[in-house]
């Protein structure tokens, strides 16, 4: 049961892992069909498929599967080469489970709700940040995998943004928007998008320049965020934003 509980935990957290399962055995094999080993991204593991060279080769194959994203089967003849003299055989199926790309959405307003819903349907793991208790609820944003009830500045102390993370900023005010931009620029995120007008873009970029942010840093901020489709309603704006996120996501074939 521990393995199944860990699978659920990792999937909810959007963490990649590999599940190795003995799918066939004959003779005196060390583990029978159904035995499992789970390998996490950090190299730690849970369970076993038999120990010895069988397990070491399974772990090596699991690491490759996690990197490549492709499943595979490993047949073993249990002879002295694999540290066994029992004469049995077994087959291990290696199944990688990739992580969903993480979208951190600052702002749980009308646009935030629409973006969260569509992004979830498009395969993103959605985290929503908002300091308004009446907005940051699962009743208001059922698509959110994670809700953080905190100010923008407080949220960055709680978030762990990776180089694969996407950030979209649509808070109720300019000050919190700009705080979210600064926080995102301090992290090595894949995408930073800010909702707003071209005038807002000019004010932001001037502020960042005056504060000493380099041209390279300022160029990381995509604003106005979204593909230009003439969007007006929150749902149309969500289409334009998520469309841009998908485009960025697919650049590397993910």
C-alpha positions as CSV (number, residue, x, y, z in Angstrom):
1,X,0.0,0.0,0.0
2,X,2.9,2.4,0.7
3,X,3.8,2.4,-3.0
4,X,0.3,3.2,-4.1
5,X,0.0,6.0,-1.5
6,X,3.3,7.4,-2.8
7,X,2.1,7.2,-6.4
8,X,-0.9,9.3,-5.4
9,X,1.3,11.8,-3.5
10,X,3.7,12.2,-6.4
11,X,0.9,12.6,-9.0
12,X,-0.8,15.3,-6.9
13,X,2.5,17.1,-6.5
14,X,3.3,16.9,-10.2
15,X,6.5,15.0,-9.5
16,X,7.9,12.5,-12.1
17,X,8.6,8.9,-11.1
18,X,9.1,5.5,-12.6
19,X,7.2,2.4,-11.6
20,X,9.0,-0.9,-12.3
21,X,6.7,-4.0,-12.1
22,X,7.5,-7.7,-12.3
23,X,5.0,-8.8,-15.0
24,X,6.2,-12.4,-15.5
25,X,8.2,-15.0,-13.6
26,X,9.0,-18.6,-13.8
27,X,11.1,-21.0,-11.8
28,X,12.7,-19.9,-8.6
29,X,12.7,-16.1,-9.2
30,X,13.4,-13.8,-6.2
31,X,10.1,-11.9,-6.7
32,X,6.9,-12.9,-8.2
33,X,4.6,-11.2,-10.7
34,X,3.2,-8.0,-9.2
35,X,6.3,-7.0,-7.2
36,X,7.0,-3.3,-7.7
37,X,9.8,-0.7,-7.3
38,X,9.2,3.0,-7.5
39,X,12.0,5.4,-8.4
40,X,11.6,9.1,-7.7
41,X,13.3,11.9,-9.6
42,X,15.8,12.5,-6.8
43,X,17.0,8.9,-7.1
44,X,15.4,7.5,-3.9
45,X,13.3,4.4,-4.2
46,X,10.5,2.4,-2.6
47,X,9.9,-1.3,-3.0
48,X,12.0,-4.0,-4.7
49,X,12.0,-6.3,-7.7
50,X,14.5,-8.8,-6.3
51,X,17.8,-7.3,-5.4
52,X,21.3,-8.0,-6.8
53,X,22.1,-7.3,-10.4
54,X,18.4,-7.6,-11.4
55,X,17.6,-4.6,-9.3
56,X,20.6,-2.5,-10.2
57,X,19.9,-3.0,-13.9
58,X,16.2,-2.2,-13.3
59,X,17.1,1.0,-11.6
60,X,19.5,2.0,-14.4
61,X,16.8,1.3,-17.0
62,X,14.3,3.3,-14.8
63,X,16.6,6.3,-14.8
64,X,16.9,6.2,-18.6
65,X,13.1,5.8,-19.0
66,X,12.5,8.8,-16.7
67,X,14.9,10.9,-18.8
68,X,13.5,9.7,-22.2
69,X,9.8,9.3,-21.2
70,X,9.5,5.9,-22.8
71,X,8.4,2.6,-21.2
72,X,10.4,-0.6,-21.8
73,X,10.5,-4.3,-20.7
74,X,13.5,-6.0,-19.2
75,X,13.8,-9.8,-19.5
76,X,16.1,-11.6,-17.1
77,X,17.4,-15.1,-17.1
78,X,18.4,-15.8,-13.5
79,X,21.8,-17.4,-14.0
80,X,25.1,-16.7,-12.3
81,X,25.6,-13.6,-14.4
82,X,22.8,-11.9,-12.5
83,X,23.9,-13.3,-9.2
84,X,21.4,-16.2,-9.1
85,X,21.8,-19.9,-9.5
86,X,18.2,-20.8,-9.4
87,X,17.6,-21.1,-13.1
88,X,14.4,-19.1,-13.2
89,X,13.3,-16.1,-15.3
90,X,11.4,-12.9,-14.9
91,X,10.4,-9.8,-16.9
92,X,10.2,-6.3,-15.4
93,X,8.1,-3.6,-17.1
94,X,9.5,-0.1,-16.7
95,X,6.8,2.7,-16.8
96,X,7.7,6.4,-16.5
97,X,5.2,8.9,-15.3
98,X,6.2,12.4,-16.3
99,X,5.4,15.5,-14.4
100,X,2.8,17.9,-15.6
101,X,4.2,21.3,-16.3
102,X,3.5,23.6,-13.4
103,X,1.6,26.9,-13.9
104,X,1.6,29.3,-11.0
105,X,-1.2,31.8,-11.4
106,X,-1.1,35.0,-9.4
107,X,-4.7,36.3,-9.1
108,X,-8.0,34.4,-8.6
109,X,-10.3,36.9,-10.4
110,X,-12.5,36.3,-13.4
111,X,-9.5,35.9,-15.8
112,X,-7.6,33.7,-13.3
113,X,-10.6,31.4,-12.9
114,X,-10.9,31.0,-16.7
115,X,-7.1,30.5,-17.1
116,X,-7.0,27.9,-14.3
117,X,-9.8,25.9,-15.8
118,X,-8.5,25.8,-19.4
119,X,-4.8,25.3,-18.3
120,X,-5.9,22.3,-16.2
121,X,-7.7,20.8,-19.3
122,X,-4.5,21.3,-21.3
123,X,-2.4,19.3,-18.9
124,X,-0.9,21.9,-16.5
125,X,-0.6,21.4,-12.8
126,X,-2.2,24.6,-11.6
127,X,-1.2,26.6,-8.4
128,X,-3.3,29.7,-7.7
129,X,-2.1,32.5,-5.4
130,X,-4.4,35.1,-4.0
131,X,-4.6,36.9,-0.6
132,X,-8.4,37.3,-0.8
133,X,-10.1,34.5,1.3
134,X,-13.3,34.8,-0.6
135,X,-11.4,34.1,-3.9
136,X,-8.8,31.5,-3.0
137,X,-11.1,28.6,-2.4
138,X,-11.7,25.3,-4.3
139,X,-15.4,26.3,-4.6
140,X,-14.4,29.4,-6.6
141,X,-11.5,27.7,-8.5
142,X,-12.2,24.0,-8.6
143,X,-9.5,23.5,-11.3
144,X,-6.7,24.5,-9.0
145,X,-4.4,21.7,-7.8
146,X,-3.1,23.9,-5.1
147,X,-4.3,27.1,-3.5
148,X,-2.0,29.5,-1.6
149,X,-3.8,32.1,0.5
150,X,-1.1,34.7,0.9
151,X,0.2,38.0,-0.4
152,X,2.5,37.9,-3.4
153,X,5.6,38.5,-1.3
154,X,4.6,35.9,1.2
155,X,3.8,33.4,-1.6
156,X,7.4,33.4,-2.9
157,X,8.5,32.1,0.5
158,X,6.2,29.1,0.0
159,X,6.7,28.4,-3.6
160,X,9.4,26.2,-5.1
161,X,9.6,27.3,-8.7
162,X,11.7,25.2,-11.1
163,X,13.2,26.0,-14.5
164,X,10.1,24.2,-16.0
165,X,7.6,26.4,-14.1
166,X,5.3,28.9,-15.9
167,X,4.1,32.0,-14.2
168,X,1.1,34.1,-15.2
169,X,0.3,37.3,-13.3
170,X,-3.2,38.8,-13.1
171,X,-3.6,40.2,-9.7
172,X,-6.1,43.0,-8.9
173,X,-3.5,45.8,-8.6
174,X,-0.4,47.2,-10.3
175,X,1.7,47.1,-7.1
176,X,1.0,43.4,-6.5
177,X,1.5,42.7,-10.2
178,X,4.9,44.3,-10.2
179,X,5.8,42.5,-6.9
180,X,5.0,39.2,-8.6
181,X,7.2,40.1,-11.6
182,X,10.1,40.9,-9.3
183,X,9.6,37.6,-7.4
184,X,9.4,35.6,-10.6
185,X,12.6,37.3,-12.0
186,X,14.4,36.2,-8.9
187,X,13.6,32.5,-9.8
188,X,14.8,30.5,-12.8
189,X,11.4,30.1,-14.3
190,X,10.6,29.1,-17.9
191,X,7.9,31.7,-18.6
192,X,6.7,34.9,-17.0
193,X,3.6,36.5,-18.4
194,X,1.9,39.6,-17.1
195,X,-1.7,40.5,-18.0
196,X,-2.2,44.2,-18.9
197,X,-2.1,46.9,-21.5
198,X,0.9,48.2,-23.4
199,X,0.9,51.3,-21.2
200,X,1.3,49.0,-18.2
201,X,4.2,47.3,-20.0
202,X,5.9,50.7,-20.5
203,X,5.5,51.6,-16.8
204,X,6.7,48.1,-15.7
205,X,9.8,48.1,-17.9
206,X,10.8,51.6,-16.8
207,X,10.4,50.7,-13.2
208,X,12.5,47.6,-13.6
209,X,15.2,49.6,-15.5
210,X,15.3,52.2,-12.8
211,X,15.7,49.5,-10.2
212,X,18.7,48.1,-12.0
213,X,17.3,45.1,-13.7
214,X,19.3,44.2,-16.9
215,X,17.9,44.2,-20.4
216,X,18.2,40.5,-20.4
217,X,16.1,40.2,-17.2
218,X,13.5,42.6,-18.5
219,X,13.2,40.6,-21.7
220,X,12.0,37.6,-19.7
221,X,8.7,39.2,-19.0
222,X,6.1,38.6,-21.6
223,X,3.5,41.5,-21.5
224,X,0.8,41.8,-22.5
225,X,0.7,38.0,-22.1
226,X,-1.4,36.0,-24.6
227,X,-1.6,35.5,-28.3
228,X,-3.3,38.4,-30.0
229,X,-6.7,37.1,-31.0
230,X,-8.7,40.2,-30.2
231,X,-9.8,38.6,-26.9
232,X,-12.3,40.5,-24.8
233,X,-14.1,38.2,-22.3
234,X,-12.3,36.3,-19.5
235,X,-12.8,33.1,-21.4
236,X,-11.4,34.5,-24.6
237,X,-8.4,36.0,-22.7
238,X,-7.9,32.6,-21.2
239,X,-7.7,31.0,-24.7
240,X,-5.1,33.6,-25.7
241,X,-3.0,33.0,-22.6
242,X,-3.1,29.2,-22.5
243,X,-2.5,29.1,-26.2
244,X,0.7,31.0,-25.6
245,X,1.6,28.6,-22.7
246,X,1.0,25.6,-24.9
247,X,3.1,27.1,-27.7
248,X,6.0,27.6,-25.3
249,X,5.5,24.2,-23.8
250,X,5.7,22.4,-27.1
251,X,8.9,24.2,-28.2
252,X,10.9,21.3,-26.8
253,X,8.4,18.6,-27.8
254,X,6.9,18.2,-24.4
